[in-house]
Amino acid sequence: MSTIKNGTRRHPRLLTIVWGSVILVVASLLLVSQVVDLSIDPVIVALGLLVGVGLALVAGGILSLRKRLTADDRKDDDPLSEYR
């Protein structure tokens, strides 16, 4: 049973999810390159990961901003929101 203070919900942090995914991808590439005789160019991998991380963080920021703006709009439309 969880305790929620002041009715606020905790959400997963986007930055933690993105960097955790990056670490998993790098670890998976290293594991695969050791098991299968696969040559990986580290510069290309690093460039691809940086582009992917950048896109994920920008997209997450836009989605977060969009969600925040729609929540604020709903509060403005509800005259009783200050009493809840």
C-alpha positions as CSV (number, residue, x, y, z in Angstrom):
1,M,0.0,0.0,0.0
2,S,1.5,3.3,-1.0
3,T,1.1,6.6,0.8
4,I,0.5,9.7,-1.4
5,K,0.9,13.1,0.2
6,N,-1.2,15.9,-1.0
7,G,-2.7,13.9,-3.8
8,T,0.4,14.1,-5.9
9,R,1.5,11.1,-8.0
10,R,5.1,10.3,-8.6
11,H,6.1,9.6,-12.2
12,P,9.2,7.9,-13.6
13,R,12.0,10.3,-14.5
14,L,12.6,10.5,-18.3
15,L,16.3,11.1,-17.9
16,T,16.8,7.9,-15.8
17,I,14.9,5.8,-18.3
18,V,16.9,7.2,-21.3
19,W,20.3,6.8,-19.7
20,G,19.4,3.4,-18.4
21,S,18.4,2.4,-21.9
22,V,21.7,3.7,-23.2
23,I,23.6,1.6,-20.7
24,L,21.6,-1.5,-21.6
25,V,22.3,-0.9,-25.4
26,V,26.1,-0.5,-24.8
27,A,26.2,-3.6,-22.6
28,S,24.2,-5.6,-25.1
29,L,26.6,-4.5,-27.9
30,L,29.6,-5.5,-25.9
31,L,28.1,-8.8,-25.0
32,V,27.1,-9.6,-28.6
33,S,30.5,-8.5,-29.9
34,Q,32.2,-11.0,-27.5
35,V,29.9,-13.9,-28.2
36,V,29.6,-13.4,-32.0
37,D,32.7,-12.4,-33.9
38,L,31.4,-8.9,-34.6
39,S,33.5,-5.8,-35.2
40,I,31.9,-2.6,-34.0
41,D,33.2,0.8,-34.8
42,P,33.0,2.7,-31.5
43,V,32.8,6.1,-33.1
44,I,29.7,5.1,-35.1
45,V,28.1,3.5,-32.1
46,A,28.8,6.6,-29.9
47,L,27.4,8.9,-32.6
48,G,24.2,6.8,-33.0
49,L,23.7,6.6,-29.2
50,L,24.2,10.4,-28.8
51,V,21.6,11.1,-31.6
52,G,19.2,8.6,-30.1
53,V,19.6,10.0,-26.6
54,G,19.2,13.6,-27.9
55,L,16.0,12.7,-29.8
56,A,14.5,10.8,-26.8
57,L,15.2,13.7,-24.4
58,V,13.7,16.3,-26.8
59,A,10.7,14.1,-27.5
60,G,10.2,13.4,-23.8
61,G,10.5,17.1,-23.0
62,I,7.9,18.1,-25.6
63,L,5.5,15.4,-24.4
64,S,6.0,16.4,-20.7
65,L,5.4,20.1,-21.6
66,R,2.3,19.1,-23.6
67,K,0.9,17.1,-20.7
68,R,1.7,19.9,-18.2
69,L,-0.1,22.5,-20.4
70,T,-3.2,20.4,-20.8
71,A,-3.4,19.8,-17.0
72,D,-3.0,23.5,-16.4
73,D,-5.8,24.3,-18.9
74,R,-8.1,21.9,-17.1
75,K,-7.5,23.6,-13.8
76,D,-8.4,27.0,-15.4
77,D,-11.7,25.7,-16.8
78,D,-12.8,24.2,-13.4
79,P,-14.1,26.9,-11.1
80,L,-14.0,24.5,-8.1
81,S,-10.4,23.3,-8.6
82,E,-9.1,25.6,-5.9
83,Y,-11.4,23.8,-3.3
84,R,-10.2,20.3,-4.2
